[in-house]
């Protein structure tokens, strides 16, 4: 807060006491900005390759992330499966020892999540590291945000929006510094709205295809939020078609060949792929892997109006603690419960998409919301945010489809803010410049302090598993690591039992220590491997040759 106040006060005083000097300095920077923004291809390349170059340059401060949260491992399993050239894996005979969170075991061994993020991780894995796919998607998100905004607002402001997205999400955010995702769905939302606006101006085949691609990405990354996102888009598109059908101008009429037919083909391909994907993973074209996992494991409500289901019996204590304990305690169906989860959601959304300097844009917000040309965007934003607040869980990447809209709202607010002031004192321009400068400074400070995200836990999971992997990778032969959890010694979110797509062929396997009978079956199946024990003592990793529990 002190830094924010100091920067704002300095720029206000400087603009009041030395307006010409401020205009010369900031005017020079803004002129460079404007020249880049008016060359669309160069601006897209600048954002895309700029993010990649800067993030790689920061590797000494922010190294390639190690997965630490359940969701990340599930996404990585999906990416590894795709990289092996298949959509799902057969159920392993020893699945009981490998059972873990957010993974289905029947009828196939596969992640419960939609496939778009897995495709990005698979691309990265084929290029050398899954994180390469994350980095590429983050860079593409910033470029896509600029491309979308160009269709709705002037180019220089669109480029500012893409640059703000790059600074906020492309460098020191868990969207880039973990494997949770976010950028992929943000790309989908930007493609949909950018293509839609261009179709309204000049119907053409490429934009129709991009509209279909954007819808496909949303459907395969954030299906629920993506569906809500597409409702107003569908209304606008159908209204436009109706108006075209009634037009008597030479260019009137419904553009069947240029827009409707290619979009229809893209939607048909999307639905066909989703049905096939579901069938391959769950055995039912209409049953999503996520739905199957919820039916199999979850008892806590998904939406605020739902009540918890009866508790289930699980195959291990870790699942008991997570599904019958932590998940059910996160939300109680009461006004107090609604307040608590909504507060957490608001905090996480604010930390992910905004910064303290964004508060300076508030005077311009009412004027931005009254822009008639953009009211369809604000309605879409409001609708998706309502949908996000109706679910119990609260991660910020759930709102990823509206990333471009949030930055559009920020940019429009700053744009109106710049017009405020008097002939002698352009205080609005000073605050707008302070807002952007503060984002740059806060991002630089976060990188210098090795902060991968304002919510540190999203990208700094327990590293004990990584330490074991590093040790065993240097050892010859194949290994089986038995994991023994001590009560209250390791966070329920720091799970160690995760494996890749090829269990039998893996150099290192992680398995749960269960009862003696199951353990002996596991040892017999993997009799050629060296068996280790990973556990904790007073919160610290204890690793060595396997020894059975003393009570056996």
HUUR-V269915 format. One record per pair of residues at least 6 apart in sequence whose ideal C-beta (glycine too) atoms are under 7 Angstrom apart, sorted by the first residue. I is the first residue (numbers start at 1). J is the second residue. If there is no record, write none. Layout:
BEGIN
i=I j=J
i=I j=J
END
This chain:
BEGIN
i=1 j=356
i=4 j=356
i=4 j=357
i=4 j=438
i=7 j=434
i=7 j=437
i=7 j=438
i=8 j=360
i=8 j=431
i=8 j=434
i=11 j=430
i=11 j=433
i=11 j=434
i=12 j=427
i=12 j=430
i=14 j=22
i=15 j=22
i=15 j=425
i=15 j=426
i=15 j=427
i=15 j=429
i=15 j=430
i=16 j=425
i=19 j=426
i=26 j=433
i=33 j=156
i=33 j=159
i=34 j=156
i=36 j=42
i=36 j=43
i=36 j=46
i=36 j=159
i=37 j=43
i=37 j=155
i=37 j=156
i=37 j=158
i=37 j=159
i=38 j=155
i=40 j=150
i=43 j=146
i=43 j=159
i=44 j=143
i=44 j=146
i=44 j=147
i=47 j=142
i=47 j=143
i=47 j=146
i=47 j=162
i=47 j=166
i=48 j=139
i=48 j=140
i=48 j=143
i=51 j=138
i=51 j=139
i=51 j=142
i=51 j=166
i=51 j=170
i=52 j=135
i=52 j=139
i=54 j=171
i=55 j=135
i=55 j=170
i=55 j=171
i=55 j=176
i=58 j=171
i=58 j=447
i=61 j=447
i=61 j=448
i=61 j=450
i=62 j=177
i=62 j=447
i=62 j=450
i=62 j=452
i=64 j=129
i=64 j=131
i=65 j=131
i=65 j=177
i=65 j=178
i=65 j=452
i=65 j=459
i=66 j=463
i=66 j=466
i=67 j=73
i=67 j=76
i=67 j=179
i=67 j=461
i=68 j=460
i=68 j=461
i=68 j=462
i=68 j=494
i=69 j=461
i=69 j=493
i=70 j=101
i=70 j=102
i=70 j=493
i=70 j=495
i=71 j=102
i=71 j=180
i=72 j=178
i=72 j=179
i=72 j=180
i=73 j=498
i=74 j=102
i=74 j=103
i=74 j=111
i=74 j=112
i=74 j=113
i=75 j=111
i=75 j=113
i=75 j=117
i=75 j=118
i=75 j=121
i=75 j=179
i=75 j=181
i=76 j=121
i=76 j=130
i=76 j=179
i=77 j=103
i=77 j=111
i=77 j=500
i=77 j=501
i=78 j=111
i=78 j=113
i=78 j=115
i=78 j=118
i=78 j=121
i=79 j=118
i=79 j=121
i=79 j=122
i=79 j=125
i=79 j=130
i=80 j=125
i=80 j=500
i=80 j=501
i=81 j=87
i=81 j=88
i=81 j=89
i=81 j=110
i=81 j=501
i=82 j=118
i=82 j=119
i=82 j=122
i=83 j=122
i=83 j=125
i=83 j=126
i=84 j=501
i=84 j=502
i=87 j=277
i=87 j=280
i=87 j=281
i=88 j=108
i=88 j=109
i=88 j=110
i=88 j=280
i=88 j=281
i=89 j=108
i=89 j=109
i=89 j=110
i=89 j=501
i=90 j=108
i=90 j=109
i=91 j=105
i=91 j=106
i=91 j=108
i=91 j=109
i=92 j=98
i=92 j=109
i=92 j=503
i=93 j=525
i=94 j=521
i=94 j=522
i=94 j=525
i=95 j=105
i=95 j=109
i=96 j=315
i=96 j=514
i=96 j=518
i=97 j=511
i=97 j=512
i=97 j=514
i=97 j=518
i=97 j=522
i=98 j=497
i=98 j=499
i=98 j=503
i=98 j=511
i=99 j=105
i=99 j=315
i=99 j=316
i=100 j=495
i=100 j=497
i=100 j=498
i=101 j=322
i=101 j=495
i=102 j=111
i=102 j=112
i=102 j=293
i=103 j=111
i=103 j=112
i=104 j=110
i=104 j=112
i=104 j=289
i=104 j=292
i=104 j=293
i=107 j=282
i=107 j=283
i=108 j=281
i=110 j=281
i=110 j=289
i=111 j=118
i=111 j=289
i=112 j=289
i=112 j=290
i=112 j=293
i=113 j=290
i=114 j=220
i=114 j=221
i=114 j=223
i=115 j=220
i=115 j=277
i=116 j=184
i=116 j=217
i=116 j=220
i=116 j=221
i=117 j=181
i=117 j=184
i=117 j=221
i=120 j=133
i=120 j=134
i=120 j=137
i=120 j=184
i=121 j=130
i=121 j=133
i=121 j=179
i=123 j=133
i=124 j=130
i=124 j=131
i=124 j=132
i=124 j=133
i=124 j=134
i=130 j=179
i=134 j=176
i=134 j=179
i=135 j=176
i=137 j=183
i=137 j=184
i=137 j=187
i=138 j=169
i=138 j=170
i=138 j=175
i=138 j=176
i=138 j=183
i=139 j=170
i=140 j=187
i=141 j=165
i=141 j=169
i=141 j=183
i=141 j=186
i=141 j=187
i=141 j=403
i=142 j=162
i=142 j=165
i=142 j=166
i=142 j=170
i=143 j=162
i=144 j=187
i=144 j=190
i=144 j=191
i=145 j=161
i=145 j=162
i=145 j=165
i=145 j=190
i=145 j=403
i=145 j=404
i=145 j=407
i=146 j=158
i=146 j=159
i=146 j=161
i=146 j=162
i=147 j=190
i=147 j=194
i=148 j=190
i=148 j=193
i=148 j=194
i=148 j=404
i=149 j=158
i=149 j=161
i=149 j=162
i=149 j=404
i=149 j=408
i=150 j=158
i=151 j=194
i=151 j=197
i=151 j=198
i=152 j=197
i=152 j=374
i=152 j=377
i=152 j=408
i=153 j=411
i=153 j=412
i=157 j=411
i=157 j=415
i=160 j=411
i=161 j=407
i=161 j=408
i=161 j=411
i=164 j=407
i=164 j=410
i=164 j=439
i=165 j=403
i=165 j=407
i=167 j=439
i=167 j=440
i=167 j=443
i=168 j=353
i=168 j=355
i=168 j=439
i=169 j=175
i=169 j=176
i=170 j=176
i=171 j=443
i=171 j=447
i=172 j=443
i=172 j=446
i=172 j=447
i=172 j=451
i=172 j=452
i=172 j=453
i=173 j=352
i=173 j=453
i=174 j=180
i=174 j=452
i=174 j=453
i=174 j=455
i=174 j=458
i=174 j=459
i=175 j=182
i=175 j=183
i=175 j=397
i=177 j=452
i=177 j=453
i=177 j=459
i=178 j=458
i=178 j=459
i=180 j=397
i=180 j=458
i=181 j=221
i=181 j=397
i=182 j=397
i=182 j=400
i=184 j=217
i=184 j=221
i=185 j=218
i=185 j=221
i=185 j=222
i=185 j=400
i=185 j=401
i=186 j=400
i=186 j=401
i=186 j=403
i=186 j=404
i=187 j=217
i=188 j=214
i=188 j=217
i=188 j=218
i=188 j=221
i=188 j=226
i=188 j=401
i=189 j=218
i=189 j=229
i=189 j=401
i=189 j=402
i=189 j=403
i=189 j=404
i=190 j=404
i=191 j=210
i=191 j=213
i=191 j=214
i=191 j=217
i=192 j=211
i=192 j=214
i=192 j=215
i=192 j=218
i=192 j=233
i=193 j=404
i=195 j=207
i=195 j=210
i=195 j=211
i=195 j=214
i=196 j=211
i=196 j=233
i=196 j=236
i=196 j=237
i=198 j=207
i=199 j=207
i=199 j=208
i=199 j=211
i=199 j=259
i=200 j=240
i=203 j=255
i=203 j=258
i=203 j=259
i=204 j=258
i=205 j=258
i=205 j=262
i=208 j=258
i=208 j=259
i=208 j=262
i=208 j=263
i=209 j=262
i=209 j=266
i=211 j=263
i=212 j=262
i=212 j=263
i=212 j=266
i=212 j=267
i=213 j=266
i=215 j=230
i=215 j=267
i=215 j=270
i=216 j=266
i=216 j=270
i=218 j=226
i=218 j=229
i=218 j=230
i=218 j=401
i=219 j=226
i=219 j=270
i=219 j=274
i=220 j=274
i=222 j=398
i=222 j=400
i=222 j=401
i=224 j=387
i=225 j=384
i=225 j=387
i=225 j=388
i=225 j=398
i=225 j=399
i=225 j=401
i=226 j=401
i=228 j=383
i=228 j=384
i=228 j=387
i=229 j=380
i=229 j=384
i=229 j=401
i=229 j=402
i=231 j=383
i=232 j=376
i=232 j=379
i=232 j=380
i=232 j=383
i=236 j=376
i=241 j=254
i=244 j=252
i=244 j=253
i=244 j=254
i=244 j=255
i=245 j=253
i=245 j=254
i=247 j=253
i=254 j=260
i=275 j=285
i=278 j=284
i=278 j=285
i=278 j=286
i=278 j=287
i=278 j=288
i=279 j=285
i=281 j=289
i=282 j=289
i=282 j=292
i=297 j=323
i=298 j=323
i=298 j=327
i=299 j=308
i=299 j=309
i=299 j=310
i=299 j=311
i=299 j=312
i=299 j=323
i=299 j=324
i=299 j=328
i=300 j=308
i=300 j=327
i=300 j=328
i=300 j=330
i=300 j=331
i=301 j=307
i=301 j=308
i=301 j=331
i=301 j=333
i=301 j=392
i=302 j=391
i=302 j=392
i=303 j=390
i=303 j=391
i=303 j=392
i=304 j=338
i=304 j=390
i=304 j=392
i=307 j=333
i=308 j=328
i=311 j=324
i=312 j=323
i=314 j=320
i=314 j=323
i=316 j=512
i=316 j=514
i=318 j=485
i=321 j=492
i=322 j=492
i=326 j=492
i=330 j=392
i=331 j=337
i=331 j=341
i=331 j=392
i=341 j=392
i=341 j=394
i=342 j=389
i=344 j=394
i=345 j=389
i=345 j=394
i=348 j=394
i=348 j=395
i=348 j=396
i=348 j=455
i=349 j=396
i=349 j=399
i=351 j=454
i=351 j=455
i=352 j=396
i=353 j=406
i=355 j=438
i=355 j=439
i=355 j=442
i=356 j=438
i=357 j=434
i=357 j=435
i=357 j=438
i=357 j=439
i=358 j=410
i=358 j=435
i=360 j=417
i=360 j=431
i=360 j=434
i=360 j=435
i=361 j=410
i=361 j=413
i=361 j=414
i=361 j=417
i=361 j=435
i=363 j=417
i=363 j=420
i=364 j=413
i=364 j=414
i=364 j=415
i=364 j=416
i=364 j=417
i=365 j=413
i=367 j=416
i=368 j=409
i=368 j=412
i=368 j=413
i=368 j=416
i=369 j=378
i=371 j=412
i=374 j=412
i=377 j=405
i=377 j=408
i=380 j=405
i=381 j=402
i=381 j=405
i=381 j=409
i=384 j=399
i=384 j=401
i=384 j=402
i=385 j=399
i=388 j=398
i=388 j=399
i=414 j=432
i=414 j=435
i=417 j=428
i=417 j=431
i=417 j=432
i=418 j=428
i=418 j=429
i=418 j=432
i=419 j=428
i=420 j=427
i=420 j=428
i=421 j=427
i=421 j=428
i=421 j=429
i=452 j=459
i=452 j=460
i=453 j=459
i=461 j=494
i=462 j=490
i=462 j=491
i=462 j=494
i=464 j=541
i=465 j=496
i=467 j=541
i=468 j=481
i=468 j=534
i=468 j=543
i=469 j=508
i=472 j=479
i=472 j=508
i=477 j=530
i=478 j=507
i=478 j=528
i=478 j=529
i=479 j=507
i=479 j=508
i=479 j=529
i=479 j=530
i=479 j=532
i=480 j=509
i=480 j=511
i=480 j=526
i=480 j=529
i=480 j=531
i=481 j=508
i=481 j=509
i=481 j=510
i=481 j=532
i=481 j=534
i=482 j=511
i=482 j=513
i=482 j=531
i=482 j=532
i=482 j=533
i=482 j=546
i=483 j=496
i=483 j=497
i=483 j=510
i=483 j=511
i=483 j=512
i=483 j=513
i=483 j=534
i=484 j=513
i=484 j=533
i=484 j=535
i=486 j=535
i=486 j=536
i=489 j=536
i=489 j=539
i=490 j=536
i=496 j=510
i=496 j=534
i=497 j=510
i=497 j=511
i=497 j=512
i=498 j=510
i=499 j=506
i=499 j=509
i=499 j=510
i=500 j=506
i=503 j=509
i=511 j=522
i=513 j=519
i=516 j=552
i=523 j=531
i=531 j=546
i=532 j=543
i=532 j=544
i=532 j=545
i=532 j=546
i=533 j=544
i=533 j=545
i=533 j=546
i=533 j=547
i=534 j=541
i=534 j=543
i=535 j=542
i=536 j=542
END
